[in-house]
């Protein structure tokens, strides 16, 4: 039967797995039309020779990622090659992304995290969570989300996404849920990246690279390092924002995906007691794996560079005698679509910063920031950062540079204190959970629980809510903690 379908063009998806041909062709045609529309009409030619083509290429790429149903890896490969051929970047930029990307860090952590699947530990934790919280699915989702966010405030966001996704995938399978059909599966797997990012904002050390970048772009634009918030000043606003916002954020996802306490079959606690008993006492491989995870996280907290720690403990995880899984089995299970995307898709950030698009965007942003009170300024800056960090997919660093560089001088010229007034915009640099095409959100995509469109609506709703709450917290609490709103 399969042989008869193996035609010259794989319309049935037997070989490529893309079966919705109509959706694919519509998406492809729309993307091509958009690119040539911008390339031929050249609407923003004044901002650079390649600005219009780059904007068309960027919009076409994002549209195709979100609507085509094609995995990210082949799209990323096309972005790299077509972008080079058109002239957006030299090939050296493409090859350079490998060394500067998160590939080594993420690959190492994914190998370590695989121990959760290749030992009984993942099932043991899943059964325990289901025993304690499984009788009420809504409560279970809230518990998972809050615990992920709290841990992410002190541990790498990426590590939390990887580890939690692995554990929760096992939990959903233990519940008998089916990928692609489960409302609770969609909700909880989309919640994990959101909570990791919110947790990364809650303390400066939760995402030191991103948080530090936002402040450095601001102080660089002002030429004065003294305006950067210190750890305590950051926490004075971020922690109250986190405490007030985290449960409403979770409830937005729960409501959107229609999760309720009847969303899945709830088995009695005795059922999970029996399963835990069947697993027996914790084994040596589980103990070794827990030691590696704790040691890896501790090494990172003590200052060891992320890729070094991740690759070192990845080697331990699959090394003979001391490992917990066969290296071949682990390598096969790595989400290569996401890993390839992580290497290549940051090139889209170059489209924003290197072709004139950032100058064009700044002319739109400038007028929005020039009038109003400190609260209005703080809110608009945070909203612009939150929205652009998602619309300009995988160009988060470029977006931070753009918004903070534009906003900081205007903030000071209006007499506002950027240390506190622009803090919500710095927080919003972490709010990039809305688009499934984002390289970090896509980390758990290959488990199959959600589709590209699923995070968009609840993601933007939460990002906007977080921007509003953080701006309010900054303006209300800043003066209380010695950070006046005016210079």
TORKOL-4160 file (C-alpha; in steps of 0.2 Angstrom, whole numbers, padded with zeros to 4 digits, m for minus):
487
<pt num="1" X="0000" Y="0000" Z="0000"/>
<pt num="2" X="0014" Y="0012" Z="0005"/>
<pt num="3" X="0023" Y="0008" Z="m0011"/>
<pt num="4" X="0008" Y="0014" Z="m0022"/>
<pt num="5" X="0009" Y="0031" Z="m0013"/>
<pt num="6" X="0027" Y="0033" Z="m0016"/>
<pt num="7" X="0025" Y="0045" Z="m0030"/>
<pt num="8" X="0038" Y="0057" Z="m0038"/>
<pt num="9" X="0031" Y="0071" Z="m0028"/>
<pt num="10" X="0026" Y="0066" Z="m0010"/>
<pt num="11" X="0009" Y="0073" Z="m0010"/>
<pt num="12" X="0003" Y="0060" Z="0003"/>
<pt num="13" X="0017" Y="0064" Z="0015"/>
<pt num="14" X="0023" Y="0046" Z="0016"/>
<pt num="15" X="0041" Y="0051" Z="0016"/>
<pt num="16" X="0041" Y="0069" Z="0022"/>
<pt num="17" X="0027" Y="0068" Z="0035"/>
<pt num="18" X="0018" Y="0084" Z="0029"/>
<pt num="19" X="0001" Y="0078" Z="0024"/>
<pt num="20" X="m0009" Y="0094" Z="0024"/>
<pt num="21" X="m0003" Y="0098" Z="0006"/>
<pt num="22" X="m0017" Y="0112" Z="0003"/>
<pt num="23" X="m0011" Y="0121" Z="0019"/>
<pt num="24" X="0007" Y="0119" Z="0014"/>
<pt num="25" X="0005" Y="0126" Z="m0003"/>
<pt num="26" X="m0006" Y="0141" Z="0003"/>
<pt num="27" X="0007" Y="0145" Z="0016"/>
<pt num="28" X="0021" Y="0143" Z="0003"/>
<pt num="29" X="0012" Y="0154" Z="m0010"/>
<pt num="30" X="0008" Y="0168" Z="0003"/>
<pt num="31" X="0026" Y="0168" Z="0009"/>
<pt num="32" X="0033" Y="0170" Z="m0008"/>
<pt num="33" X="0021" Y="0183" Z="m0013"/>
<pt num="34" X="0025" Y="0193" Z="0003"/>
<pt num="35" X="0043" Y="0193" Z="0000"/>
<pt num="36" X="0042" Y="0199" Z="m0018"/>
<pt num="37" X="0029" Y="0212" Z="m0014"/>
<pt num="38" X="0042" Y="0220" Z="m0002"/>
<pt num="39" X="0056" Y="0217" Z="m0014"/>
<pt num="40" X="0048" Y="0225" Z="m0029"/>
<pt num="41" X="0039" Y="0239" Z="m0021"/>
<pt num="42" X="0054" Y="0244" Z="m0009"/>
<pt num="43" X="0043" Y="0253" Z="0004"/>
<pt num="44" X="0057" Y="0257" Z="0016"/>
<pt num="45" X="0071" Y="0260" Z="0004"/>
<pt num="46" X="0076" Y="0275" Z="0013"/>
<pt num="47" X="0082" Y="0265" Z="0027"/>
<pt num="48" X="0095" Y="0254" Z="0018"/>
<pt num="49" X="0098" Y="0246" Z="0001"/>
<pt num="50" X="0092" Y="0229" Z="0008"/>
<pt num="51" X="0079" Y="0235" Z="0021"/>
<pt num="52" X="0064" Y="0231" Z="0011"/>
<pt num="53" X="0070" Y="0214" Z="0005"/>
<pt num="54" X="0075" Y="0210" Z="0023"/>
<pt num="55" X="0058" Y="0215" Z="0030"/>
<pt num="56" X="0049" Y="0205" Z="0017"/>
<pt num="57" X="0061" Y="0190" Z="0020"/>
<pt num="58" X="0058" Y="0191" Z="0038"/>
<pt num="59" X="0039" Y="0192" Z="0037"/>
<pt num="60" X="0038" Y="0178" Z="0024"/>
<pt num="61" X="0050" Y="0167" Z="0035"/>
<pt num="62" X="0039" Y="0169" Z="0051"/>
<pt num="63" X="0023" Y="0167" Z="0041"/>
<pt num="64" X="0029" Y="0150" Z="0034"/>
<pt num="65" X="0035" Y="0144" Z="0051"/>
<pt num="66" X="0019" Y="0147" Z="0059"/>
<pt num="67" X="0007" Y="0142" Z="0046"/>
<pt num="68" X="0015" Y="0128" Z="0034"/>
<pt num="69" X="0016" Y="0114" Z="0046"/>
<pt num="70" X="0034" Y="0111" Z="0041"/>
<pt num="71" X="0046" Y="0107" Z="0055"/>
<pt num="72" X="0059" Y="0121" Z="0060"/>
<pt num="73" X="0075" Y="0112" Z="0054"/>
<pt num="74" X="0072" Y="0113" Z="0035"/>
<pt num="75" X="0065" Y="0131" Z="0036"/>
<pt num="76" X="0081" Y="0136" Z="0046"/>
<pt num="77" X="0092" Y="0128" Z="0033"/>
<pt num="78" X="0082" Y="0138" Z="0019"/>
<pt num="79" X="0084" Y="0154" Z="0029"/>
<pt num="80" X="0103" Y="0151" Z="0030"/>
<pt num="81" X="0106" Y="0147" Z="0012"/>
<pt num="82" X="0093" Y="0159" Z="0004"/>
<pt num="83" X="0098" Y="0174" Z="0015"/>
<pt num="84" X="0116" Y="0171" Z="0010"/>
<pt num="85" X="0112" Y="0170" Z="m0009"/>
<pt num="86" X="0101" Y="0186" Z="m0007"/>
<pt num="87" X="0116" Y="0195" Z="0001"/>
<pt num="88" X="0109" Y="0198" Z="0019"/>
<pt num="89" X="0125" Y="0190" Z="0027"/>
<pt num="90" X="0141" Y="0182" Z="0021"/>
<pt num="91" X="0143" Y="0163" Z="0024"/>
<pt num="92" X="0155" Y="0166" Z="0038"/>
<pt num="93" X="0141" Y="0174" Z="0048"/>
<pt num="94" X="0131" Y="0158" Z="0046"/>
<pt num="95" X="0145" Y="0146" Z="0051"/>
<pt num="96" X="0149" Y="0158" Z="0065"/>
<pt num="97" X="0132" Y="0156" Z="0073"/>
<pt num="98" X="0137" Y="0138" Z="0077"/>
<pt num="99" X="0150" Y="0143" Z="0090"/>
<pt num="100" X="0140" Y="0158" Z="0097"/>
<pt num="101" X="0123" Y="0148" Z="0098"/>
<pt num="102" X="0116" Y="0139" Z="0112"/>
<pt num="103" X="0119" Y="0122" Z="0103"/>
<pt num="104" X="0132" Y="0115" Z="0115"/>
<pt num="105" X="0123" Y="0121" Z="0130"/>
<pt num="106" X="0107" Y="0114" Z="0125"/>
<pt num="107" X="0113" Y="0098" Z="0118"/>
<pt num="108" X="0122" Y="0094" Z="0134"/>
<pt num="109" X="0107" Y="0098" Z="0145"/>
<pt num="110" X="0096" Y="0088" Z="0134"/>
<pt num="111" X="0107" Y="0073" Z="0135"/>
<pt num="112" X="0108" Y="0075" Z="0154"/>
<pt num="113" X="0089" Y="0077" Z="0154"/>
<pt num="114" X="0086" Y="0061" Z="0144"/>
<pt num="115" X="0091" Y="0051" Z="0160"/>
<pt num="116" X="0074" Y="0056" Z="0166"/>
<pt num="117" X="0067" Y="0045" Z="0152"/>
<pt num="118" X="0080" Y="0031" Z="0152"/>
<pt num="119" X="0079" Y="0027" Z="0170"/>
<pt num="120" X="0063" Y="0024" Z="0181"/>
<pt num="121" X="0066" Y="0041" Z="0189"/>
<pt num="122" X="0054" Y="0051" Z="0177"/>
<pt num="123" X="0040" Y="0038" Z="0180"/>
<pt num="124" X="0043" Y="0039" Z="0198"/>
<pt num="125" X="0041" Y="0058" Z="0199"/>
<pt num="126" X="0026" Y="0057" Z="0187"/>
<pt num="127" X="0017" Y="0044" Z="0198"/>
<pt num="128" X="0021" Y="0055" Z="0214"/>
<pt num="129" X="0014" Y="0071" Z="0206"/>
<pt num="130" X="m0001" Y="0061" Z="0200"/>
<pt num="131" X="m0004" Y="0054" Z="0217"/>
<pt num="132" X="m0003" Y="0071" Z="0226"/>
<pt num="133" X="m0011" Y="0082" Z="0213"/>
<pt num="134" X="m0019" Y="0071" Z="0199"/>
<pt num="135" X="m0036" Y="0071" Z="0207"/>
<pt num="136" X="m0038" Y="0089" Z="0201"/>
<pt num="137" X="m0030" Y="0092" Z="0185"/>
<pt num="138" X="m0031" Y="0111" Z="0186"/>
<pt num="139" X="m0022" Y="0111" Z="0203"/>
<pt num="140" X="m0009" Y="0099" Z="0195"/>
<pt num="141" X="m0006" Y="0112" Z="0181"/>
<pt num="142" X="m0004" Y="0126" Z="0193"/>
<pt num="143" X="0008" Y="0116" Z="0204"/>
<pt num="144" X="0019" Y="0112" Z="0189"/>
<pt num="145" X="0019" Y="0130" Z="0182"/>
<pt num="146" X="0023" Y="0138" Z="0199"/>
<pt num="147" X="0037" Y="0125" Z="0203"/>
<pt num="148" X="0045" Y="0128" Z="0186"/>
<pt num="149" X="0044" Y="0146" Z="0188"/>
<pt num="150" X="0052" Y="0146" Z="0205"/>
<pt num="151" X="0066" Y="0135" Z="0200"/>
<pt num="152" X="0069" Y="0145" Z="0184"/>
<pt num="153" X="0072" Y="0160" Z="0195"/>
<pt num="154" X="0089" Y="0152" Z="0200"/>
<pt num="155" X="0092" Y="0139" Z="0187"/>
<pt num="156" X="0094" Y="0142" Z="0168"/>
<pt num="157" X="0078" Y="0144" Z="0159"/>
<pt num="158" X="0083" Y="0132" Z="0146"/>
<pt num="159" X="0088" Y="0119" Z="0158"/>
<pt num="160" X="0070" Y="0120" Z="0166"/>
<pt num="161" X="0062" Y="0119" Z="0149"/>
<pt num="162" X="0072" Y="0104" Z="0145"/>
<pt num="163" X="0070" Y="0095" Z="0162"/>
<pt num="164" X="0052" Y="0099" Z="0165"/>
<pt num="165" X="0047" Y="0094" Z="0147"/>
<pt num="166" X="0055" Y="0077" Z="0149"/>
<pt num="167" X="0046" Y="0074" Z="0166"/>
<pt num="168" X="0029" Y="0081" Z="0161"/>
<pt num="169" X="0029" Y="0071" Z="0144"/>
<pt num="170" X="0031" Y="0055" Z="0155"/>
<pt num="171" X="0017" Y="0062" Z="0167"/>
<pt num="172" X="0005" Y="0064" Z="0152"/>
<pt num="173" X="0009" Y="0047" Z="0145"/>
<pt num="174" X="0006" Y="0040" Z="0163"/>
<pt num="175" X="m0011" Y="0048" Z="0163"/>
<pt num="176" X="m0015" Y="0040" Z="0146"/>
<pt num="177" X="m0016" Y="0057" Z="0137"/>
<pt num="178" X="m0013" Y="0056" Z="0118"/>
<pt num="179" X="m0002" Y="0069" Z="0109"/>
<pt num="180" X="m0011" Y="0081" Z="0098"/>
<pt num="181" X="m0028" Y="0077" Z="0106"/>
<pt num="182" X="m0025" Y="0082" Z="0124"/>
<pt num="183" X="m0031" Y="0099" Z="0130"/>
<pt num="184" X="m0021" Y="0097" Z="0146"/>
<pt num="185" X="m0006" Y="0091" Z="0136"/>
<pt num="186" X="m0007" Y="0107" Z="0125"/>
<pt num="187" X="m0009" Y="0118" Z="0140"/>
<pt num="188" X="0005" Y="0111" Z="0152"/>
<pt num="189" X="0018" Y="0110" Z="0138"/>
<pt num="190" X="0015" Y="0128" Z="0132"/>
<pt num="191" X="0015" Y="0133" Z="0150"/>
<pt num="192" X="0032" Y="0126" Z="0153"/>
<pt num="193" X="0042" Y="0139" Z="0142"/>
<pt num="194" X="0031" Y="0153" Z="0149"/>
<pt num="195" X="0034" Y="0149" Z="0167"/>
<pt num="196" X="0053" Y="0147" Z="0164"/>
<pt num="197" X="0054" Y="0164" Z="0156"/>
<pt num="198" X="0043" Y="0172" Z="0170"/>
<pt num="199" X="0055" Y="0164" Z="0182"/>
<pt num="200" X="0070" Y="0170" Z="0173"/>
<pt num="201" X="0063" Y="0188" Z="0176"/>
<pt num="202" X="0059" Y="0185" Z="0194"/>
<pt num="203" X="0078" Y="0186" Z="0199"/>
<pt num="204" X="0092" Y="0194" Z="0190"/>
<pt num="205" X="0102" Y="0178" Z="0191"/>
<pt num="206" X="0088" Y="0168" Z="0183"/>
<pt num="207" X="0093" Y="0174" Z="0166"/>
<pt num="208" X="0109" Y="0184" Z="0168"/>
<pt num="209" X="0113" Y="0185" Z="0150"/>
<pt num="210" X="0096" Y="0192" Z="0144"/>
<pt num="211" X="0093" Y="0202" Z="0159"/>
<pt num="212" X="0111" Y="0209" Z="0159"/>
<pt num="213" X="0109" Y="0213" Z="0140"/>
<pt num="214" X="0094" Y="0224" Z="0143"/>
<pt num="215" X="0102" Y="0234" Z="0156"/>
<pt num="216" X="0119" Y="0236" Z="0146"/>
<pt num="217" X="0110" Y="0242" Z="0131"/>
<pt num="218" X="0101" Y="0255" Z="0141"/>
<pt num="219" X="0117" Y="0261" Z="0150"/>
<pt num="220" X="0127" Y="0260" Z="0134"/>
<pt num="221" X="0114" Y="0272" Z="0126"/>
<pt num="222" X="0115" Y="0284" Z="0141"/>
<pt num="223" X="0134" Y="0282" Z="0143"/>
<pt num="224" X="0132" Y="0280" Z="0162"/>
<pt num="225" X="0133" Y="0263" Z="0171"/>
<pt num="226" X="0126" Y="0271" Z="0186"/>
<pt num="227" X="0108" Y="0269" Z="0179"/>
<pt num="228" X="0108" Y="0250" Z="0179"/>
<pt num="229" X="0098" Y="0242" Z="0193"/>
<pt num="230" X="0107" Y="0231" Z="0205"/>
<pt num="231" X="0102" Y="0214" Z="0210"/>
<pt num="232" X="0092" Y="0221" Z="0225"/>
<pt num="233" X="0083" Y="0235" Z="0215"/>
<pt num="234" X="0078" Y="0222" Z="0202"/>
<pt num="235" X="0071" Y="0210" Z="0215"/>
<pt num="236" X="0061" Y="0224" Z="0223"/>
<pt num="237" X="0050" Y="0225" Z="0208"/>
<pt num="238" X="0052" Y="0208" Z="0199"/>
<pt num="239" X="0048" Y="0198" Z="0215"/>
<pt num="240" X="0031" Y="0207" Z="0219"/>
<pt num="241" X="0027" Y="0206" Z="0200"/>
<pt num="242" X="0030" Y="0188" Z="0200"/>
<pt num="243" X="0020" Y="0184" Z="0215"/>
<pt num="244" X="0005" Y="0194" Z="0210"/>
<pt num="245" X="0006" Y="0188" Z="0191"/>
<pt num="246" X="0010" Y="0170" Z="0191"/>
<pt num="247" X="m0007" Y="0162" Z="0196"/>
<pt num="248" X="m0017" Y="0174" Z="0184"/>
<pt num="249" X="m0005" Y="0169" Z="0170"/>
<pt num="250" X="m0007" Y="0151" Z="0173"/>
<pt num="251" X="m0026" Y="0153" Z="0173"/>
<pt num="252" X="m0026" Y="0162" Z="0156"/>
<pt num="253" X="m0018" Y="0146" Z="0149"/>
<pt num="254" X="m0030" Y="0135" Z="0158"/>
<pt num="255" X="m0045" Y="0145" Z="0153"/>
<pt num="256" X="m0039" Y="0146" Z="0135"/>
<pt num="257" X="m0036" Y="0128" Z="0133"/>
<pt num="258" X="m0052" Y="0123" Z="0142"/>
<pt num="259" X="m0043" Y="0113" Z="0155"/>
<pt num="260" X="m0055" Y="0108" Z="0170"/>
<pt num="261" X="m0055" Y="0095" Z="0183"/>
<pt num="262" X="m0065" Y="0084" Z="0170"/>
<pt num="263" X="m0052" Y="0086" Z="0157"/>
<pt num="264" X="m0044" Y="0069" Z="0159"/>
<pt num="265" X="m0048" Y="0052" Z="0168"/>
<pt num="266" X="m0042" Y="0054" Z="0187"/>
<pt num="267" X="m0037" Y="0037" Z="0194"/>
<pt num="268" X="m0037" Y="0035" Z="0213"/>
<pt num="269" X="m0021" Y="0037" Z="0224"/>
<pt num="270" X="m0021" Y="0018" Z="0226"/>
<pt num="271" X="m0017" Y="0016" Z="0208"/>
<pt num="272" X="m0002" Y="0026" Z="0209"/>
<pt num="273" X="0004" Y="0018" Z="0225"/>
<pt num="274" X="0003" Y="0001" Z="0216"/>
<pt num="275" X="0014" Y="0008" Z="0201"/>
<pt num="276" X="0026" Y="0016" Z="0213"/>
<pt num="277" X="0027" Y="m0001" Z="0222"/>
<pt num="278" X="0030" Y="m0010" Z="0206"/>
<pt num="279" X="0045" Y="0002" Z="0202"/>
<pt num="280" X="0053" Y="m0004" Z="0218"/>
<pt num="281" X="0066" Y="0006" Z="0228"/>
<pt num="282" X="0076" Y="0019" Z="0219"/>
<pt num="283" X="0090" Y="0011" Z="0209"/>
<pt num="284" X="0108" Y="0015" Z="0206"/>
<pt num="285" X="0105" Y="0023" Z="0189"/>
<pt num="286" X="0092" Y="0035" Z="0196"/>
<pt num="287" X="0104" Y="0040" Z="0210"/>
<pt num="288" X="0118" Y="0043" Z="0198"/>
<pt num="289" X="0106" Y="0053" Z="0187"/>
<pt num="290" X="0100" Y="0064" Z="0201"/>
<pt num="291" X="0118" Y="0067" Z="0206"/>
<pt num="292" X="0123" Y="0073" Z="0189"/>
<pt num="293" X="0108" Y="0085" Z="0188"/>
<pt num="294" X="0112" Y="0093" Z="0205"/>
<pt num="295" X="0130" Y="0094" Z="0201"/>
<pt num="296" X="0127" Y="0102" Z="0184"/>
<pt num="297" X="0116" Y="0115" Z="0191"/>
<pt num="298" X="0128" Y="0118" Z="0206"/>
<pt num="299" X="0142" Y="0120" Z="0194"/>
<pt num="300" X="0133" Y="0133" Z="0184"/>
<pt num="301" X="0127" Y="0142" Z="0200"/>
<pt num="302" X="0146" Y="0143" Z="0205"/>
<pt num="303" X="0151" Y="0151" Z="0189"/>
<pt num="304" X="0156" Y="0137" Z="0177"/>
<pt num="305" X="0151" Y="0142" Z="0160"/>
<pt num="306" X="0135" Y="0133" Z="0154"/>
<pt num="307" X="0141" Y="0124" Z="0139"/>
<pt num="308" X="0156" Y="0117" Z="0149"/>
<pt num="309" X="0145" Y="0110" Z="0163"/>
<pt num="310" X="0132" Y="0104" Z="0151"/>
<pt num="311" X="0144" Y="0094" Z="0140"/>
<pt num="312" X="0154" Y="0088" Z="0155"/>
<pt num="313" X="0139" Y="0080" Z="0164"/>
<pt num="314" X="0132" Y="0074" Z="0147"/>
<pt num="315" X="0147" Y="0064" Z="0145"/>
<pt num="316" X="0145" Y="0056" Z="0162"/>
<pt num="317" X="0127" Y="0052" Z="0158"/>
<pt num="318" X="0131" Y="0041" Z="0143"/>
<pt num="319" X="0148" Y="0035" Z="0148"/>
<pt num="320" X="0151" Y="0017" Z="0151"/>
<pt num="321" X="0150" Y="0011" Z="0169"/>
<pt num="322" X="0145" Y="0027" Z="0177"/>
<pt num="323" X="0132" Y="0032" Z="0164"/>
<pt num="324" X="0113" Y="0029" Z="0164"/>
<pt num="325" X="0108" Y="0026" Z="0146"/>
<pt num="326" X="0115" Y="0020" Z="0129"/>
<pt num="327" X="0123" Y="0034" Z="0120"/>
<pt num="328" X="0115" Y="0028" Z="0103"/>
<pt num="329" X="0098" Y="0028" Z="0111"/>
<pt num="330" X="0100" Y="0045" Z="0118"/>
<pt num="331" X="0107" Y="0053" Z="0102"/>
<pt num="332" X="0092" Y="0047" Z="0092"/>
<pt num="333" X="0080" Y="0055" Z="0104"/>
<pt num="334" X="0088" Y="0072" Z="0104"/>
<pt num="335" X="0075" Y="0085" Z="0096"/>
<pt num="336" X="0086" Y="0089" Z="0081"/>
<pt num="337" X="0073" Y="0101" Z="0073"/>
<pt num="338" X="0075" Y="0112" Z="0088"/>
<pt num="339" X="0094" Y="0111" Z="0089"/>
<pt num="340" X="0096" Y="0115" Z="0071"/>
<pt num="341" X="0084" Y="0130" Z="0073"/>
<pt num="342" X="0094" Y="0136" Z="0088"/>
<pt num="343" X="0110" Y="0136" Z="0078"/>
<pt num="344" X="0103" Y="0145" Z="0063"/>
<pt num="345" X="0087" Y="0155" Z="0067"/>
<pt num="346" X="0096" Y="0169" Z="0077"/>
<pt num="347" X="0101" Y="0174" Z="0059"/>
<pt num="348" X="0084" Y="0183" Z="0058"/>
<pt num="349" X="0091" Y="0195" Z="0072"/>
<pt num="350" X="0104" Y="0200" Z="0059"/>
<pt num="351" X="0090" Y="0205" Z="0047"/>
<pt num="352" X="0083" Y="0217" Z="0060"/>
<pt num="353" X="0100" Y="0225" Z="0066"/>
<pt num="354" X="0111" Y="0225" Z="0050"/>
<pt num="355" X="0099" Y="0230" Z="0036"/>
<pt num="356" X="0090" Y="0246" Z="0042"/>
<pt num="357" X="0075" Y="0238" Z="0049"/>
<pt num="358" X="0079" Y="0244" Z="0066"/>
<pt num="359" X="0081" Y="0262" Z="0060"/>
<pt num="360" X="0063" Y="0260" Z="0052"/>
<pt num="361" X="0056" Y="0253" Z="0068"/>
<pt num="362" X="0063" Y="0266" Z="0079"/>
<pt num="363" X="0054" Y="0280" Z="0069"/>
<pt num="364" X="0038" Y="0271" Z="0073"/>
<pt num="365" X="0042" Y="0269" Z="0092"/>
<pt num="366" X="0049" Y="0286" Z="0095"/>
<pt num="367" X="0032" Y="0295" Z="0094"/>
<pt num="368" X="0024" Y="0283" Z="0106"/>
<pt num="369" X="0036" Y="0286" Z="0120"/>
<pt num="370" X="0037" Y="0305" Z="0119"/>
<pt num="371" X="0022" Y="0310" Z="0129"/>
<pt num="372" X="0013" Y="0305" Z="0146"/>
<pt num="373" X="0018" Y="0301" Z="0164"/>
<pt num="374" X="0031" Y="0290" Z="0170"/>
<pt num="375" X="0019" Y="0276" Z="0171"/>
<pt num="376" X="0013" Y="0278" Z="0153"/>
<pt num="377" X="0031" Y="0279" Z="0147"/>
<pt num="378" X="0035" Y="0263" Z="0157"/>
<pt num="379" X="0020" Y="0254" Z="0151"/>
<pt num="380" X="0022" Y="0258" Z="0133"/>
<pt num="381" X="0041" Y="0254" Z="0133"/>
<pt num="382" X="0037" Y="0237" Z="0141"/>
<pt num="383" X="0023" Y="0233" Z="0129"/>
<pt num="384" X="0033" Y="0238" Z="0114"/>
<pt num="385" X="0047" Y="0226" Z="0121"/>
<pt num="386" X="0035" Y="0212" Z="0124"/>
<pt num="387" X="0027" Y="0213" Z="0107"/>
<pt num="388" X="0042" Y="0215" Z="0097"/>
<pt num="389" X="0052" Y="0201" Z="0106"/>
<pt num="390" X="0038" Y="0190" Z="0100"/>
<pt num="391" X="0034" Y="0197" Z="0083"/>
<pt num="392" X="0053" Y="0198" Z="0078"/>
<pt num="393" X="0054" Y="0179" Z="0081"/>
<pt num="394" X="0072" Y="0174" Z="0087"/>
<pt num="395" X="0078" Y="0192" Z="0087"/>
<pt num="396" X="0076" Y="0195" Z="0105"/>
<pt num="397" X="0094" Y="0202" Z="0108"/>
<pt num="398" X="0092" Y="0214" Z="0093"/>
<pt num="399" X="0075" Y="0219" Z="0100"/>
<pt num="400" X="0082" Y="0223" Z="0117"/>
<pt num="401" X="0095" Y="0233" Z="0109"/>
<pt num="402" X="0083" Y="0242" Z="0098"/>
<pt num="403" X="0070" Y="0246" Z="0112"/>
<pt num="404" X="0082" Y="0251" Z="0126"/>
<pt num="405" X="0093" Y="0261" Z="0114"/>
<pt num="406" X="0078" Y="0271" Z="0108"/>
<pt num="407" X="0069" Y="0273" Z="0125"/>
<pt num="408" X="0083" Y="0277" Z="0137"/>
<pt num="409" X="0088" Y="0294" Z="0130"/>
<pt num="410" X="0070" Y="0299" Z="0128"/>
<pt num="411" X="0067" Y="0293" Z="0146"/>
<pt num="412" X="0081" Y="0305" Z="0153"/>
<pt num="413" X="0076" Y="0319" Z="0141"/>
<pt num="414" X="0058" Y="0319" Z="0149"/>
<pt num="415" X="0066" Y="0319" Z="0167"/>
<pt num="416" X="0061" Y="0301" Z="0171"/>
<pt num="417" X="0073" Y="0290" Z="0181"/>
<pt num="418" X="0078" Y="0275" Z="0169"/>
<pt num="419" X="0083" Y="0264" Z="0183"/>
<pt num="420" X="0065" Y="0261" Z="0188"/>
<pt num="421" X="0055" Y="0268" Z="0174"/>
<pt num="422" X="0063" Y="0256" Z="0161"/>
<pt num="423" X="0065" Y="0241" Z="0172"/>
<pt num="424" X="0048" Y="0234" Z="0166"/>
<pt num="425" X="0055" Y="0235" Z="0148"/>
<pt num="426" X="0070" Y="0226" Z="0154"/>
<pt num="427" X="0059" Y="0212" Z="0162"/>
<pt num="428" X="0049" Y="0211" Z="0145"/>
<pt num="429" X="0065" Y="0206" Z="0136"/>
<pt num="430" X="0061" Y="0189" Z="0144"/>
<pt num="431" X="0043" Y="0188" Z="0137"/>
<pt num="432" X="0047" Y="0178" Z="0121"/>
<pt num="433" X="0035" Y="0163" Z="0124"/>
<pt num="434" X="0021" Y="0168" Z="0112"/>
<pt num="435" X="0027" Y="0160" Z="0096"/>
<pt num="436" X="0029" Y="0142" Z="0093"/>
<pt num="437" X="0043" Y="0146" Z="0080"/>
<pt num="438" X="0054" Y="0154" Z="0094"/>
<pt num="439" X="0069" Y="0143" Z="0096"/>
<pt num="440" X="0067" Y="0140" Z="0115"/>
<pt num="441" X="0048" Y="0138" Z="0115"/>
<pt num="442" X="0051" Y="0124" Z="0101"/>
<pt num="443" X="0062" Y="0114" Z="0113"/>
<pt num="444" X="0047" Y="0103" Z="0118"/>
<pt num="445" X="0038" Y="0104" Z="0101"/>
<pt num="446" X="0044" Y="0087" Z="0096"/>
<pt num="447" X="0035" Y="0078" Z="0110"/>
<pt num="448" X="0019" Y="0082" Z="0099"/>
<pt num="449" X="0007" Y="0089" Z="0112"/>
<pt num="450" X="0005" Y="0106" Z="0103"/>
<pt num="451" X="0005" Y="0115" Z="0086"/>
<pt num="452" X="0013" Y="0131" Z="0081"/>
<pt num="453" X="m0003" Y="0141" Z="0083"/>
<pt num="454" X="m0007" Y="0135" Z="0100"/>
<pt num="455" X="0004" Y="0147" Z="0111"/>
<pt num="456" X="0000" Y="0163" Z="0102"/>
<pt num="457" X="m0016" Y="0169" Z="0110"/>
<pt num="458" X="m0013" Y="0164" Z="0128"/>
<pt num="459" X="0005" Y="0169" Z="0126"/>
<pt num="460" X="0001" Y="0187" Z="0120"/>
<pt num="461" X="m0012" Y="0189" Z="0133"/>
<pt num="462" X="0000" Y="0184" Z="0147"/>
<pt num="463" X="0014" Y="0195" Z="0140"/>
<pt num="464" X="0002" Y="0210" Z="0140"/>
<pt num="465" X="m0004" Y="0207" Z="0158"/>
<pt num="466" X="0014" Y="0205" Z="0164"/>
<pt num="467" X="0019" Y="0222" Z="0155"/>
<pt num="468" X="0004" Y="0231" Z="0164"/>
<pt num="469" X="0008" Y="0223" Z="0181"/>
<pt num="470" X="0027" Y="0226" Z="0181"/>
<pt num="471" X="0024" Y="0244" Z="0175"/>
<pt num="472" X="0012" Y="0247" Z="0189"/>
<pt num="473" X="0023" Y="0238" Z="0202"/>
<pt num="474" X="0038" Y="0249" Z="0196"/>
<pt num="475" X="0029" Y="0265" Z="0198"/>
<pt num="476" X="0020" Y="0261" Z="0215"/>
<pt num="477" X="0035" Y="0252" Z="0223"/>
<pt num="478" X="0050" Y="0261" Z="0215"/>
<pt num="479" X="0049" Y="0276" Z="0227"/>
<pt num="480" X="0046" Y="0265" Z="0242"/>
<pt num="481" X="0062" Y="0256" Z="0239"/>
<pt num="482" X="0072" Y="0272" Z="0236"/>
<pt num="483" X="0071" Y="0273" Z="0217"/>
<pt num="484" X="0062" Y="0290" Z="0213"/>
<pt num="485" X="0052" Y="0291" Z="0196"/>
<pt num="486" X="0060" Y="0308" Z="0192"/>
<pt num="487" X="0078" Y="0312" Z="0191"/>
